Amino acid sequence: MPLDQFPPQPLRSSMLKSEGAERPKIAPKGTKMQYILTGFTHDVGSRVFAFESIGEDRTRMAYSVRADLALTRKYGIRMQELPLLCRNVLEQRDGDDSQRTFTYTEAAMSLRANIRAAEAAEQKKRTPRRPPSENVGTAWRGPRA
């Protein structure tokens, strides 16, 4: 079943105001725009990703996101990650339909690099696996002559 045929999900009670605290309301999944990568081009040290948005009323609009390749190398962002990161730029926009061209900024790249560094540090903190002992498999191999 295609994703667009699922009925919209209602807001959960935890997403609504409770006990006077203001909580952000999250729109149901059915109202979110979908962005489809339609291609990319190279333009003077940048990669420009072309996206097409599909609105709730099935209208399509073209968008583009530019990423500076020198900055991606500086912050250690892999080329394979760029399309998804650029799509995140579109998903986080404020909803103004007049702007169709965006840039994946150095600040966003720096934030991404910091997140990856924190993940790597967390991975190092985990207990290392024990190295295999010299007598692995002796129970089923039997004694050596």
C-alpha positions as CSV (number, residue, x, y, z in Angstrom):
1,M,0.0,0.0,0.0
2,P,1.5,3.4,-0.9
3,L,2.3,5.7,1.9
4,D,0.0,8.4,0.7
5,Q,-3.0,6.1,1.1
6,F,-2.6,5.8,4.9
7,P,-5.2,7.9,6.8
8,P,-3.8,10.8,8.8
9,Q,-2.9,10.0,12.4
10,P,-4.6,12.1,15.1
11,L,-2.5,14.1,17.5
12,R,-1.6,12.2,20.7
13,S,-2.8,13.6,24.0
14,S,0.9,14.0,25.0
15,M,1.4,16.4,22.2
16,L,-1.3,18.8,23.4
17,K,-1.2,21.3,26.2
18,S,-1.1,19.7,29.6
19,E,-1.0,21.2,33.1
20,G,-0.4,24.8,31.7
21,A,2.9,23.8,29.9
22,E,3.1,24.8,26.3
23,R,4.2,21.9,24.1
24,P,4.8,22.1,20.4
25,K,2.0,20.5,18.4
26,I,3.2,18.1,15.7
27,A,1.2,17.9,12.5
28,P,-0.2,14.5,11.6
29,K,1.9,12.5,9.2
30,G,-0.6,12.9,6.4
31,T,-0.1,16.6,6.2
32,K,3.7,16.5,5.8
33,M,5.2,17.4,2.4
34,Q,7.2,14.7,0.7
35,Y,10.5,15.6,-1.0
36,I,11.8,13.5,-3.9
37,L,15.4,13.8,-5.1
38,T,15.2,14.3,-8.9
39,G,18.9,14.7,-9.6
40,F,22.0,16.8,-9.0
41,T,24.5,19.0,-10.9
42,H,28.0,20.4,-10.3
43,D,28.4,24.1,-10.2
44,V,31.8,25.7,-9.4
45,G,32.9,23.7,-6.3
46,S,29.3,23.0,-5.2
47,R,26.8,20.2,-5.7
48,V,23.3,21.4,-6.4
49,F,20.6,18.8,-5.5
50,A,17.2,19.1,-7.2
51,F,14.1,18.1,-5.3
52,E,10.5,18.0,-6.1
53,S,7.9,18.4,-3.3
54,I,4.5,16.8,-3.4
55,G,1.9,18.6,-1.3
56,E,-1.2,17.3,0.3
57,D,-3.2,18.3,-2.7
58,R,-0.7,16.4,-5.0
59,T,0.8,19.6,-6.4
60,R,4.4,19.5,-7.3
61,M,7.0,22.2,-6.8
62,A,10.7,22.2,-7.6
63,Y,13.4,23.1,-5.0
64,S,17.2,23.1,-5.0
65,V,19.7,22.9,-2.3
66,R,23.4,23.8,-2.8
67,A,26.2,22.2,-0.8
68,D,29.8,23.5,-0.9
69,L,32.1,20.5,-1.6
70,A,35.1,22.1,0.1
71,L,33.2,22.5,3.3
72,T,31.9,18.9,3.2
73,R,35.5,17.7,3.0
74,K,36.4,20.1,5.8
75,Y,33.7,18.7,8.1
76,G,34.1,15.1,7.0
77,I,30.7,14.7,5.5
78,R,30.5,11.8,3.1
79,M,29.0,12.3,-0.4
80,Q,26.5,9.6,0.2
81,E,25.0,11.5,3.1
82,L,24.6,14.8,1.2
83,P,21.2,14.1,-0.4
84,L,19.6,13.2,2.9
85,L,21.2,16.1,4.7
86,C,20.0,18.5,2.0
87,R,16.5,17.0,2.2
88,N,16.5,17.8,5.9
89,V,17.2,21.4,5.0
90,L,13.9,21.4,3.0
91,E,12.0,19.6,5.8
92,Q,13.1,22.1,8.4
93,R,12.1,25.2,6.3
94,D,9.4,27.5,7.7
95,G,6.8,26.8,5.0
96,D,7.4,30.0,2.9
97,D,6.7,28.8,-0.7
98,S,8.3,31.9,-2.2
99,Q,11.9,30.6,-1.6
100,R,12.9,27.7,-3.8
101,T,16.7,27.7,-3.5
102,F,18.4,26.9,-0.3
103,T,22.0,26.4,0.9
104,Y,23.3,23.7,3.2
105,T,25.2,26.1,5.4
106,E,28.6,25.8,7.1
107,A,26.8,26.1,10.5
108,A,24.7,23.0,9.7
109,M,27.7,21.1,8.5
110,S,29.6,22.0,11.7
111,L,26.6,20.8,13.8
112,R,26.5,17.5,11.8
113,A,30.3,17.1,12.4
114,N,29.8,17.7,16.1
115,I,27.0,15.1,16.3
116,R,29.2,12.5,14.5
117,A,32.1,13.2,16.8
118,A,29.8,12.7,19.8
119,E,28.6,9.4,18.4
120,A,32.2,8.3,17.8
121,A,33.1,9.2,21.4
122,E,30.1,7.3,22.7
123,Q,31.2,4.3,20.6
124,K,34.7,4.4,22.1
125,K,33.2,4.5,25.7
126,R,31.4,1.2,25.2
127,T,33.1,-1.8,26.7
128,P,35.5,-3.4,24.1
129,R,34.9,-7.0,23.1
130,R,37.2,-9.5,24.7
131,P,39.9,-10.8,22.4
132,P,39.5,-14.4,21.5
133,S,41.6,-16.8,23.6
134,E,44.1,-19.1,22.1
135,N,42.1,-22.2,22.8
136,V,38.9,-21.3,20.9
137,G,37.4,-24.3,19.3
138,T,39.4,-26.9,21.2
139,A,36.3,-28.5,22.7
140,W,35.1,-29.7,19.3
141,R,38.5,-30.0,17.5
142,G,40.1,-32.3,19.9
143,P,43.7,-32.4,21.0
144,R,46.5,-31.6,18.5
145,A,49.4,-33.9,18.0
